[in-house]
Amino acid sequence: MFSDLEISDNLRRIEGMLPPGVGLVAVSKFQPVDALKAAYGAGQRKFGESRVQELLEKIPQLPSDMEWHFIGHLQTNKVRALIGKTSLIESVDSIRLLELIDSESSRQEVKTDVLLQVHVAREETKFGFSKEELCDLMKSYDFARLQNVEIRGVMAMATNTGDISTVRRDFEEAASIFREISQSGRLRRFDLLSMGMSGDWPIAVEEGANLVRIGSAIFGSRQ
Ligand SMILES: *Cc1c(COP(=O)(O)O)cnc(C)c1O
């Protein structure tokens, strides 16, 4: 884990390298509250968490203007507890989850912004819609039935490999899916392409990401 000073230096360095218009989510999962406070003190506002329980424990200990991005696999039985707490749920990976987020948002009378997670990595382990599933969704799904959820874009993870050409190909594919959906005109405010982590974010930005999710390069290794 890094010191407060290192955390703020890391944030400054990364922010300085990001082109204008690219947002930074500081991925704070498994990091202690003090590390988040240090990042907040350095001006960071968007934070990424991957477990509902951990997020709910952190929220009351931190300033109320923090913007929480949920980035982990979301189980349907945790949706109710999460709704109303996030500025963006980045990891919607099924229609069932999307519809549940919508109905629960309606029940709680809030609007929830989400991203659809697309599976582009050459790995079995990653969650998300395949390209084909998303194409079908765009062709046949009646988006008008969604009242309180807004699909703002897509989130993707590249294959976990040191092979840069594979990583670039994954990001390219996600970016092309993003553009296709965006150009289809079926979704009103579809403008976020979230991709890139500590080890691969410069490639993601080159391929068009406008939101990056960076954890260990800011905070150090997780507890
Ligand atoms: C943990 C995580 C990150 C951040 O990973 P780092 O390698 O620490 O930057 C980004 N996105 C998702 C979905 C994650 O689960």
Ligand as a Chemical Component Dictionary entry (heavy atoms), coordinates in Angstrom:
data_LIG
# 
_chem_comp.id                   LIG 
_chem_comp.type                 NON-POLYMER 
_chem_comp.pdbx_formal_charge   0 
_chem_comp.three_letter_code    LIG 
# 
loop_
_chem_comp_atom.comp_id 
_chem_comp_atom.atom_id 
_chem_comp_atom.alt_atom_id 
_chem_comp_atom.type_symbol 
_chem_comp_atom.charge 
_chem_comp_atom.model_Cartn_x 
_chem_comp_atom.model_Cartn_y 
_chem_comp_atom.model_Cartn_z 
_chem_comp_atom.pdbx_ordinal 
LIG C1 C1 C 0 -9.948  -4.465 -9.967  1  
LIG C2 C2 C 0 -10.512 -3.904 -11.209 2  
LIG C3 C3 C 0 -9.884  -2.829 -11.870 3  
LIG C4 C4 C 0 -8.576  -2.212 -11.438 4  
LIG O1 O1 O 0 -7.509  -3.092 -11.567 5  
LIG P1 P1 P 0 -5.995  -2.585 -11.388 6  
LIG O2 O2 O 0 -5.206  -3.554 -12.167 7  
LIG O3 O3 O 0 -5.703  -2.610 -9.931  8  
LIG O4 O4 O 0 -5.908  -1.200 -11.945 9  
LIG C5 C5 C 0 -10.514 -2.321 -13.004 10 
LIG N1 N1 N 0 -11.687 -2.841 -13.454 11 
LIG C6 C6 C 0 -12.304 -3.844 -12.845 12 
LIG C7 C7 C 0 -13.582 -4.364 -13.408 13 
LIG C8 C8 C 0 -11.741 -4.423 -11.713 14 
LIG O5 O5 O 0 -12.362 -5.449 -11.126 15 
# 
loop_
_chem_comp_bond.comp_id 
_chem_comp_bond.atom_id_1 
_chem_comp_bond.atom_id_2 
_chem_comp_bond.value_order 
_chem_comp_bond.pdbx_ordinal 
LIG C1 C2 SING 1  
LIG C2 C3 SING 2  
LIG C2 C8 DOUB 3  
LIG C3 C4 SING 4  
LIG C3 C5 DOUB 5  
LIG C4 O1 SING 6  
LIG O1 P1 SING 7  
LIG P1 O2 DOUB 8  
LIG P1 O3 SING 9  
LIG P1 O4 SING 10 
LIG C5 N1 SING 11 
LIG N1 C6 DOUB 12 
LIG C6 C7 SING 13 
LIG C6 C8 SING 14 
LIG C8 O5 SING 15 
# 
